Amino acid sequence: MTAWQTRTQTLAVLGSADGGTFTTLKPSAGYAFNPATGNTVTITFPATTQRHLRLTFTGNTAWPAGQVSEFEVHAA
């Protein structure tokens, strides 16, 4: 079994009230996913009342596609 290497994924967070029209909540930026720290990242953005959230991946230094296995949203 091959272990994941540390990689940087570039992504943006978008939000929508109706699931049809999305606006940027957090502009595209690179986030380091490191197996030594559980492959987790924290993305902070201003409070919003959007019902739908979308991650848009535009880069990954280790694979030709974005990857996420779990996505949680918490209030500060």
TAURGI-V978222 format. One record per residue. N is the residue number from 1. RES is the residue in three letters. SS is DSSP state (alpha for helix, beta for strand, coil for the rest). D_FIRST is the distance of its C-alpha to the first C-alpha in Angstrom with 1 decimal. Layout:
n=N res=RES ss=SS d_first=D_FIRST
n=N res=RES ss=SS d_first=D_FIRST
This chain:
n=1 res=MET ss=coil d_first=0.0
n=2 res=THR ss=coil d_first=3.8
n=3 res=ALA ss=coil d_first=6.5
n=4 res=TRP ss=coil d_first=9.7
n=5 res=GLN ss=coil d_first=12.6
n=6 res=THR ss=coil d_first=16.1
n=7 res=ARG ss=beta d_first=17.8
n=8 res=THR ss=beta d_first=21.3
n=9 res=GLN ss=beta d_first=22.0
n=10 res=THR ss=beta d_first=25.7
n=11 res=LEU ss=beta d_first=27.2
n=12 res=ALA ss=beta d_first=30.5
n=13 res=VAL ss=beta d_first=31.6
n=14 res=LEU ss=beta d_first=34.3
n=15 res=GLY ss=beta d_first=36.6
n=16 res=SER ss=beta d_first=39.0
n=17 res=ALA ss=coil d_first=41.7
n=18 res=ASP ss=coil d_first=41.8
n=19 res=GLY ss=coil d_first=38.3
n=20 res=GLY ss=coil d_first=40.0
n=21 res=THR ss=coil d_first=41.0
n=22 res=PHE ss=coil d_first=38.5
n=23 res=THR ss=beta d_first=39.4
n=24 res=THR ss=beta d_first=37.4
n=25 res=LEU ss=beta d_first=36.9
n=26 res=LYS ss=beta d_first=34.7
n=27 res=PRO ss=beta d_first=34.7
n=28 res=SER ss=beta d_first=31.7
n=29 res=ALA ss=beta d_first=30.0
n=30 res=GLY ss=beta d_first=26.8
n=31 res=TYR ss=beta d_first=24.7
n=32 res=ALA ss=beta d_first=22.0
n=33 res=PHE ss=beta d_first=18.8
n=34 res=ASN ss=coil d_first=17.4
n=35 res=PRO ss=alpha d_first=14.5
n=36 res=ALA ss=alpha d_first=16.9
n=37 res=THR ss=alpha d_first=19.4
n=38 res=GLY ss=coil d_first=17.5
n=39 res=ASN ss=coil d_first=17.2
n=40 res=THR ss=coil d_first=20.7
n=41 res=VAL ss=coil d_first=23.8
n=42 res=THR ss=coil d_first=27.4
n=43 res=ILE ss=coil d_first=29.6
n=44 res=THR ss=coil d_first=33.3
n=45 res=PHE ss=coil d_first=36.0
n=46 res=PRO ss=coil d_first=39.6
n=47 res=ALA ss=coil d_first=40.4
n=48 res=THR ss=coil d_first=40.8
n=49 res=THR ss=coil d_first=42.0
n=50 res=GLN ss=coil d_first=39.7
n=51 res=ARG ss=coil d_first=38.4
n=52 res=HIS ss=beta d_first=35.5
n=53 res=LEU ss=beta d_first=32.9
n=54 res=ARG ss=beta d_first=30.7
n=55 res=LEU ss=beta d_first=28.0
n=56 res=THR ss=beta d_first=28.4
n=57 res=PHE ss=beta d_first=25.6
n=58 res=THR ss=beta d_first=26.8
n=59 res=GLY ss=beta d_first=24.2
n=60 res=ASN ss=beta d_first=20.6
n=61 res=THR ss=coil d_first=19.9
n=62 res=ALA ss=coil d_first=16.2
n=63 res=TRP ss=coil d_first=16.4
n=64 res=PRO ss=coil d_first=19.5
n=65 res=ALA ss=coil d_first=19.9
n=66 res=GLY ss=coil d_first=20.4
n=67 res=GLN ss=coil d_first=18.0
n=68 res=VAL ss=coil d_first=19.1
n=69 res=SER ss=coil d_first=18.1
n=70 res=GLU ss=coil d_first=21.2
n=71 res=PHE ss=coil d_first=24.6
n=72 res=GLU ss=coil d_first=27.3
n=73 res=VAL ss=coil d_first=30.9
n=74 res=HIS ss=coil d_first=33.1
n=75 res=ALA ss=coil d_first=36.7
n=76 res=ALA ss=coil d_first=37.6
